[in-house]
Amino acid sequence: MTLRHTAARALACTATLATALAPVGAHGAPTRPAASEPPAPRLWAGSDVFLPNLDDDQRRCTLRRGDLDRLDVAVDERLAACHDAADDVVNGPADAKDLTPLRVLPVRVSGDATGRVSVPEPQRRYLRIFVERAGRLTALGADGALTAGELRSGVRLAVEGRDIVRDRRVWDGRVAVTLTVTDHGRTGTDRVPLRVAPVLLQHDLQRAQQVFAAAPGPGVGQPEELDLSPDEPTRWPEFADTLRAAARASGLPKDALTFTPGTSRWWRDIWRQDIAEPGYVSMSTAHGTQTMRILLRSPNYWKAEDGSAASLRRAGRLLFRDLRGPDVGVVQQYTADRDAGVDDLLNFTGNVESLPPYPGHPRGRVVYGATEGRHPDRSFTTLLRAQGVQPPVVLDTSWLLVGHVDETVHVVRARNARGWTLAVADPRLALDVLRRVRDAGEGGQRLLADTAAQEKPTVREFLDYERRTGANATAARHIDGQLAVLLRETGLRPSEIVRLPVLYTEVAPEEGGPRLAYPFTPALVNGLSLTARDYAAPDPHGPRLAGRDLFRRLTEERLAAGGVRTHWVENFSWAHHNGGEVHCATNALRDVRSDAAEAGPPLSTGAARRPAPAASASS
């Protein structure tokens, strides 16, 4: 049996049920309208939602030799253009499951009747319709023609989405499929409104199913297309071993964590969180919920000063090599025509996070950092907003050197009505701990003493630094501003917030430019949730009393109050020293099945779903 035969059969059961909706006469045959009446065609859809079929179920999309290294945006465009919707065939039975069944119900017409399935011209580029003929699903074709015989017996169709919504001013995701039947000069029509499934971002309460991180590569590995620290990430074994231990203690299987090096041209780009934000699309079917992951590639775009070359971030091509495949697609959205406020650091997808569902927002919300003067690629944030179901909460991160929301905020489990709250960085709390240590007679203790930090001030010296600069007081005021927005938008109470100690310094990246905040001690909120109850946190190397790290102790106690276990990861030399933490250096594909099943079709689709047909013995 061919794959096309098998693919057709995958849709057959749902489609054959639709015949129960056809009007029948005394002998069970479709009723023939009177000669003076126009035909009464009927369309039935298995769902009012269709998926953007951007995965690669047969793994036919591959990288060419040299693709990982070429500084050429044509490579990025070619890789993104290969997926199951890029051709006009059904790529096997798994691919057939990604299609929405559509049925032309039998209608009694003469042998001269003609039928046509059509979509308005502006919408045609966004979907493809397949028809089953001779047991095979084939592309219906631009004319959408159906024969009189097909109209009499009924026709099985299938709808394939070819893209996601990127800008609602261009396309809002809606498509109207119309069936037109003409017989003896009389015409009848039926129409089914459909909508492409929106991309929903996963959230940190969902269990990690696959965690991926970088490993050291060969050669120098300094990427030309990114303005990264010139310092080499070091002491990877300590990072890898402690992350493995955290995953194991969280109950993740051994093969759930993988480490992948980059090439000699760019391996120092270790920031796996920053190359993509994972999301998913789903639709309800007769056989359950069909789900596909959609990885939103970071819009990091580089162009040589002389205009001789342009490229997207090369580490992002690992998404196509390692992750794209069955039920996993990759979307890239960027523009080369950028305004002066675009900061490529804010295009790193560590600057895109999400809130879990809560009252008023049953799908949760997107969170990202932006201001008018410093913001991500606007076409990318337009894409996020265009999904229409996770309205963004925008925070001011312009005061941070790196400028990512994951530096100051993290969703954690809580024992409250909604089941979650926010952990936030708290420099005031960190200063209070330093004063406690000083007052206990330990003011001469050196901070970060057991790390490779270049500066290791004493507790007393850091407090003097704060008196001179007010760096942490300034950071605290900025975090207050972020928190005010989050409390207003979520309805959380200040007493529910989990505050974790982080010390900041200020740096001026450009001579004469503004001084920006940088975490002096590892940012405890910038960790990785492995499950709702297990948090992999960067070891803070905090001040000590009686042999105990007080930053560790506070973190463990405060997270435990919400039922969360803390697992410590040593990331100082591998990540923190170069501007990130555990979260930045990892990424995770999470278990979205429960949320996908509860989500059902998109809200406010404008499409009244057809009643489900009655079951039949032949299904």
C-alpha positions in Angstrom: 0.0 0.0 0.0 1.4 3.4 -0.9 1.9 6.2 1.6 -0.7 8.2 -0.3 -3.2 5.4 0.1 -2.4 5.2 3.8 -2.7 9.0 4.2 -6.1 9.0 2.6 -7.3 6.2 4.9 -6.1 8.3 7.9 -8.8 10.8 7.1 -11.5 8.4 5.9 -13.1 7.5 9.3 -13.9 11.1 10.2 -15.0 12.0 6.7 -17.3 9.1 6.2 -19.2 10.1 9.3 -20.3 13.2 7.6 -22.6 11.3 5.2 -25.1 11.0 8.1 -25.8 14.7 7.6 -26.9 14.4 4.0 -30.7 14.6 3.5 -32.0 11.2 2.5 -35.1 9.9 0.8 -37.2 6.8 1.4 -34.5 4.4 0.1 -31.6 6.1 1.8 -30.4 7.9 -1.3 -29.7 11.7 -1.3 -32.9 13.6 -2.0 -33.1 15.1 -5.4 -34.4 18.7 -5.4 -37.3 19.6 -7.6 -36.3 20.8 -11.1 -37.2 24.3 -10.2 -35.1 24.3 -7.0 -31.4 25.1 -7.0 -29.0 22.4 -5.8 -28.5 22.3 -2.0 -24.8 21.4 -1.6 -23.4 20.8 1.9 -19.9 21.2 3.3 -18.8 19.6 6.6 -15.6 20.4 8.4 -14.0 18.1 11.0 -12.9 21.3 12.8 -13.1 25.0 12.3 -9.4 25.1 12.8 -6.5 24.0 10.6 -2.9 23.7 11.5 0.0 25.5 9.8 1.7 22.3 8.4 5.3 23.5 9.0 6.8 20.3 10.4 8.8 17.7 8.5 7.1 14.3 9.1 9.4 12.3 6.8 12.6 14.2 7.7 13.2 15.0 4.1 14.5 18.5 4.9 18.3 18.4 5.5 21.2 20.8 5.7 23.8 21.0 3.0 27.5 20.8 3.7 28.7 24.1 5.1 25.2 25.4 5.9 26.0 25.9 9.6 28.9 28.2 8.8 28.0 30.3 5.8 27.3 33.9 6.6 24.5 34.1 4.0 20.9 34.9 4.7 20.0 32.8 1.6 20.9 29.7 3.7 18.4 30.8 6.4 15.7 31.4 3.9 16.2 28.1 2.2 16.2 26.2 5.5 13.0 27.9 6.6 11.2 27.3 3.3 11.5 23.5 3.6 8.5 21.9 5.4 5.5 19.7 4.7 3.4 22.5 3.3 6.1 23.5 0.9 5.0 20.8 -1.6 1.7 19.7 -2.9 1.7 16.2 -1.7 0.7 14.5 1.6 3.9 13.3 3.1 2.7 10.0 4.6 0.1 9.1 7.2 1.6 11.2 9.9 1.3 14.2 7.6 -2.3 13.4 7.0 -3.1 13.8 10.7 -2.0 17.4 10.4 -4.8 18.1 7.9 -8.3 19.2 8.7 -10.9 16.9 7.1 -13.5 18.5 4.9 -16.4 16.7 3.3 -18.6 17.5 0.3 -21.8 15.7 1.3 -23.7 13.7 -1.5 -26.2 15.7 -3.4 -28.6 14.5 -6.2 -27.8 16.3 -9.4 -27.9 15.6 -13.1 -25.0 14.4 -15.1 -24.5 17.9 -16.4 -23.9 19.4 -13.0 -20.6 21.0 -12.1 -19.0 21.8 -8.8 -16.2 24.0 -7.6 -14.4 24.4 -4.3 -12.9 27.9 -4.0 -11.1 30.2 -1.6 -10.9 34.0 -2.1 -7.8 35.0 -4.0 -6.1 36.8 -1.1 -6.4 33.7 1.1 -5.2 31.1 -1.4 -1.5 31.4 -0.5 -2.2 30.4 3.1 -3.8 27.0 2.6 -4.0 24.1 0.2 -6.9 21.8 -0.4 -6.5 18.1 -1.1 -9.1 15.8 -2.7 -9.3 12.0 -2.4 -9.5 10.4 -5.8 -8.8 6.7 -6.5 -8.0 6.3 -2.9 -5.3 9.0 -2.9 -5.1 12.5 -1.6 -3.9 14.8 -4.3 -3.9 18.6 -4.6 -7.3 19.8 -5.8 -5.8 22.4 -8.1 -6.5 26.1 -8.6 -9.8 25.5 -10.4 -11.2 23.4 -7.6 -13.4 21.5 -10.1 -15.6 18.6 -9.0 -17.5 16.3 -11.4 -21.1 15.4 -11.3 -20.2 11.9 -10.2 -18.2 13.2 -7.3 -21.0 15.5 -6.2 -23.4 12.5 -6.3 -21.2 10.2 -4.2 -19.7 12.9 -1.9 -16.1 14.0 -1.8 -13.4 13.7 0.8 -11.2 16.8 1.1 -8.5 17.9 3.5 -7.2 21.4 4.3 -3.5 22.1 4.9 -2.3 25.4 6.4 0.8 26.9 4.8 1.8 29.5 7.3 1.0 31.1 10.6 -0.4 34.6 11.1 2.4 37.1 11.1 0.7 40.4 10.7 -3.1 40.7 11.1 -3.0 43.7 8.7 -1.9 41.3 6.0 -3.8 38.2 7.0 -5.9 37.6 10.1 -5.8 33.8 9.9 -9.4 33.5 8.5 -10.2 31.5 5.4 -13.6 30.9 3.8 -14.0 27.7 1.8 -17.0 27.8 -0.6 -18.7 25.0 -2.5 -20.6 26.1 -5.6 -22.8 23.6 -7.5 -24.5 24.5 -10.8 -27.1 22.2 -12.4 -29.5 23.1 -15.2 -28.6 26.8 -14.9 -29.4 26.8 -11.2 -26.7 27.4 -8.6 -26.4 26.6 -4.9 -23.6 27.3 -2.5 -22.3 26.4 1.0 -19.5 28.0 2.9 -17.3 26.9 5.8 -15.3 29.6 7.7 -12.0 28.3 9.0 -9.1 29.8 10.9 -5.5 28.8 11.3 -4.5 27.7 14.8 -2.6 30.4 16.7 0.9 29.8 18.1 0.8 29.5 21.8 3.9 29.8 23.9 4.7 27.1 26.4 5.2 28.1 30.1 7.5 27.2 33.0 4.9 25.2 34.9 4.9 22.6 32.1 7.2 19.6 32.6 10.4 19.7 30.4 10.4 16.7 28.0 13.6 17.7 26.2 16.3 20.0 27.5 19.2 21.1 25.3 22.3 23.0 26.0 25.6 23.8 24.3 29.0 22.2 24.7 32.5 23.5 23.9 33.4 23.3 20.2 36.7 23.3 18.3 38.8 26.3 17.4 38.2 29.9 18.5 34.5 29.9 17.9 33.9 33.6 18.2 30.8 34.5 16.0 31.2 37.4 13.7 27.5 38.2 13.5 27.0 38.8 17.3 28.5 41.2 19.7 29.4 38.7 22.4 31.9 38.9 25.2 35.4 38.2 24.0 35.9 35.9 27.0 35.8 32.2 26.4 33.2 30.2 28.3 35.1 27.8 30.5 34.6 25.0 33.1 31.9 23.3 31.1 32.2 20.0 32.8 31.1 21.6 36.1 28.1 23.1 34.4 27.2 19.9 32.5 27.6 17.6 35.6 25.5 19.8 37.9 22.8 20.3 35.2 22.7 16.5 34.7 22.3 16.0 38.4 19.5 18.5 38.5 17.7 16.8 35.7 18.1 13.4 37.3 16.9 14.6 40.6 13.8 16.1 38.9 12.9 12.7 37.5 13.8 13.4 33.9 15.0 10.4 31.9 18.7 10.3 31.0 18.1 11.0 27.3 16.0 14.1 28.0 19.1 16.3 28.3 21.5 16.7 25.4 24.6 18.9 24.8 25.5 20.0 21.3 28.6 22.0 20.3 28.6 24.7 17.7 31.3 24.9 15.0 34.8 26.4 15.1 33.3 29.5 13.5 30.8 30.3 16.3 30.6 27.8 19.1 31.0 30.5 21.8 27.4 31.4 21.0 26.2 29.0 23.8 22.9 30.8 24.5 20.4 28.1 23.5 17.5 30.0 25.2 18.2 32.9 22.9 18.0 31.2 19.5 14.3 30.2 19.7 11.1 30.5 21.8 9.1 27.3 21.7 5.4 27.4 21.1 2.8 25.0 19.7 -0.4 24.8 17.7 -3.3 22.4 18.2 -6.7 21.4 16.9 -9.4 19.1 18.2 -10.1 16.1 16.0 -12.4 13.0 16.2 -9.4 11.1 17.6 -8.1 13.6 20.1 -6.0 16.7 20.0 -3.4 17.1 17.2 -0.5 19.2 18.4 2.6 20.5 16.6 5.5 22.4 18.1 6.4 25.7 16.4 9.8 27.1 17.3 10.0 30.8 16.8 13.6 31.5 15.8 15.2 34.6 17.2 15.3 37.6 14.7 19.0 38.2 15.1 20.0 39.7 11.8 23.5 40.8 10.9 24.8 42.7 7.9 28.5 43.5 7.1 29.4 47.1 7.3 30.3 47.2 3.6 27.0 45.4 2.7 28.9 42.4 1.2 27.2 39.8 3.4 24.1 39.3 5.6 23.0 36.5 7.8 20.8 35.4 10.6 22.4 34.1 13.7 24.1 30.9 12.7 23.5 29.0 16.0 19.8 29.2 15.1 20.4 26.8 12.2 20.8 24.1 14.8 17.0 24.2 15.1 16.7 22.9 11.5 19.3 20.2 12.0 18.5 18.9 15.4 14.8 19.7 16.2 12.8 20.2 13.0 11.1 16.9 12.1 7.8 15.1 12.9 5.4 17.5 14.7 8.1 20.2 15.1 8.3 23.2 12.8 10.5 26.3 12.7 9.3 29.8 11.9 11.6 32.7 11.3 10.4 36.3 11.2 12.7 39.3 10.9 13.2 42.4 8.9 16.4 43.9 7.5 14.8 47.3 7.5 15.1 48.3 11.1 14.6 51.6 13.0 17.2 53.1 15.2 15.7 51.7 18.4 16.2 48.0 17.5 18.8 46.5 19.8 19.9 43.0 18.6 20.4 41.9 22.2 16.7 42.3 22.7 16.1 40.0 19.7 17.6 37.2 21.7 14.5 35.1 22.7 15.5 35.0 26.4 13.7 38.3 26.1 10.4 36.5 25.3 8.7 34.5 28.1 5.1 33.7 29.0 2.7 33.7 31.9 0.5 30.5 32.5 -3.3 30.7 32.2 -5.1 32.8 34.8 -8.6 34.3 35.1 -9.4 36.5 32.2 -6.5 35.0 30.1 -7.3 31.3 29.7 -4.2 30.8 27.4 -1.8 32.9 29.5 0.2 35.8 28.1 3.4 36.7 26.4 6.0 38.8 28.3 8.8 40.6 26.6 11.0 43.6 27.2 10.9 46.8 25.1 10.8 50.5 25.2 10.5 53.0 22.4 14.2 53.7 22.4 15.4 50.1 22.8 13.3 47.3 21.5 13.3 44.0 19.5 12.5 43.7 15.8 9.0 45.1 15.5 8.0 42.5 12.9 8.7 39.8 15.4 6.7 41.4 18.2 3.9 42.0 15.6 3.9 38.2 15.0 3.6 37.6 18.7 0.6 40.0 19.0 -0.9 38.6 15.8 -1.7 35.3 17.4 -4.5 37.1 19.2 -4.9 34.8 22.3 -1.9 35.6 24.5 -1.9 39.4 24.7 1.6 40.6 25.6 2.7 42.2 28.8 5.6 44.6 27.9 8.3 45.4 30.5 11.0 48.0 30.5 14.3 46.2 30.3 16.3 49.0 28.8 18.1 49.7 32.0 19.8 46.2 31.9 23.0 45.7 29.9 21.6 42.5 28.3 18.0 43.7 28.4 16.1 40.4 28.8 13.0 39.7 30.8 14.4 36.4 32.1 17.0 38.3 34.0 14.6 39.7 36.6 11.3 37.6 36.5 10.5 33.9 36.5 7.2 32.0 36.9 7.2 29.5 39.8 4.6 27.2 41.4 2.7 28.7 44.4 0.2 27.5 47.0 -2.4 30.1 45.9 -5.7 30.0 44.0 -4.1 30.2 40.6 -1.2 27.8 41.4 1.6 30.1 40.4 3.3 33.4 41.2 6.4 35.3 40.2 9.9 35.1 41.5 11.7 38.4 41.1 15.3 39.7 41.6 15.6 41.8 44.7 18.7 43.8 45.2 17.4 45.4 48.4 17.1 42.0 49.9 20.7 41.2 48.8 22.0 44.4 50.4 20.2 43.6 53.6 22.0 40.2 53.7 25.4 41.9 53.2 24.6 44.3 56.1 23.7 41.3 58.3 27.0 39.6 57.4 28.9 42.8 58.1 27.2 43.3 61.4 28.1 39.8 62.4 31.7 40.7 62.1 32.3 39.3 58.6 32.6 42.5 56.7 36.0 41.4 55.4 34.7 38.3 53.7 35.3 38.4 50.0 32.4 38.0 47.6 32.6 35.4 44.9 35.7 34.1 46.6 35.4 30.6 45.2 34.9 31.7 41.6 37.0 32.8 38.6 35.7 36.4 39.0 38.2 39.1 38.3 36.8 41.3 41.0 36.2 39.9 44.5 35.4 42.8 46.8 34.8 42.3 50.4 31.3 42.7 51.9 32.4 46.1 53.3 33.8 47.2 50.0 30.7 46.3 48.1 28.5 48.2 50.6 30.9 51.2 50.1 30.5 50.9 46.3 26.7 51.0 46.8 26.9 54.1 48.9 29.0 55.8 46.2 26.9 54.7 43.2 23.5 53.7 44.3 23.6 51.0 41.6 21.4 48.5 43.5 19.0 51.2 44.7 18.6 52.2 41.0 18.1 48.6 39.9 15.5 48.1 42.7 13.5 51.1 41.4 13.5 49.7 37.9 12.4 46.3 39.2 9.7 48.0 41.2 8.4 49.5 37.9 8.4 46.1 36.2 6.6 44.6 39.2 4.0 47.3 39.2 3.1 46.4 35.6 3.0 42.7 36.4 0.9 43.1 39.5 -1.6 45.3 37.6 -1.8 42.9 34.7 -2.0 39.6 36.6 -3.9 40.5 39.8 -1.2 39.0 42.0 -0.7 40.6 45.4 2.7 41.9 46.5 2.6 39.4 49.4 2.5 36.5 46.8 5.8 37.6 45.1 8.9 35.4 45.8 11.9 37.8 46.2 15.3 36.4 45.6 18.6 38.2 46.4 20.7 39.5 43.5 23.5 42.1 43.6 24.0 44.5 40.7 26.8 46.6 39.3 26.7 49.3 36.6 28.7 49.4 33.4 28.9 51.9 30.6 29.0 49.8 27.3 29.8 53.0 25.3 32.0 55.9 26.4 29.7 58.7 27.5 26.6 56.4 27.2 24.2 55.5 29.9 25.3 53.2 32.7 23.4 49.9 32.6 22.8 47.3 35.3 24.6 43.9 35.2 24.1 41.2 37.8 27.3 41.0 40.0 26.1 37.8 41.6 24.4 35.1 39.5 20.7 36.1 38.9 18.8 33.5 40.9 15.6 34.1 38.9 17.4 33.3 35.7 17.2 29.5 36.2 15.4 26.6 34.4 12.2 25.1 35.6 12.5 21.3 34.9 9.1 20.6 36.4 6.6 22.7 38.2 8.2 21.5 41.4 11.9 21.4 40.4 14.0 24.5 39.7 17.6 24.4 38.4 19.1 27.6 39.8 22.5 29.2 39.1 24.8 28.8 42.2 24.9 32.4 43.6 28.2 32.1 45.4 26.7 34.4 48.0 28.0 35.7 51.3 28.3 33.2 54.1 27.6 33.0 57.8 28.4 29.9 59.9 29.5 28.1 56.8 26.2 28.6 54.9 25.6 30.5 51.7 22.8 32.9 52.7 21.6 33.6 49.1 21.3 29.8 48.7 19.4 29.5 52.0 16.9 32.2 51.2 16.2 30.8 47.7 15.7 27.3 49.0 13.4 28.4 51.8 11.3 30.8 49.7 10.8 28.4 46.8 10.1 25.5 49.1 7.2 27.6 50.5 5.5 27.1 47.2 6.4 23.4 46.9 9.5 23.9 44.7 12.8 22.1 45.2 15.9 23.9 44.3 18.7 22.1 42.4 22.0 24.1 42.1 23.9 24.4 38.8 27.4 25.7 38.6 27.3 28.1 35.7 29.6 31.0 36.8 32.5 30.4 34.3 30.4 28.9 31.6 27.5 31.4 31.5 27.4 34.1 34.2 30.9 35.4 33.4 29.7 36.1 29.8 26.4 37.7 30.6 23.9 34.9 31.2 22.8 32.1 33.6 21.3 28.6 33.5 18.2 29.7 31.7 20.1 31.6 29.0 22.4 28.6 28.3 19.6 26.0 28.0 16.2 25.6 26.3 13.4 23.1 26.8 10.5 21.6 24.9 7.7 21.1 27.4 4.7 18.8 27.8 1.9 21.0 26.4 -0.6 18.2 26.0 -2.9 19.1 28.9 -3.0 22.8 27.9 -3.5 21.9 24.2 -6.4 19.6 25.0 -8.0 22.2 27.2 -7.5 25.0 24.7 -9.6 23.5 21.9 -10.2 25.7 18.9 -9.1 29.4 19.0 -11.3 31.9 20.8 -13.5 34.1 18.7 -12.8 32.3 15.4 -16.0 33.6 13.9 -16.6 30.1 12.6 -19.6 28.1 14.0 -18.4 24.6 13.9 -20.6 22.1 12.1 -22.3 19.5 14.3 -20.3 16.3 14.6 -21.8 13.6 12.4 -23.3 10.6 14.0 -21.1 7.5 14.2 -21.5 4.7 11.6 -20.5 1.1 11.6 -18.1 1.7 8.7 -15.9 4.2 10.5 
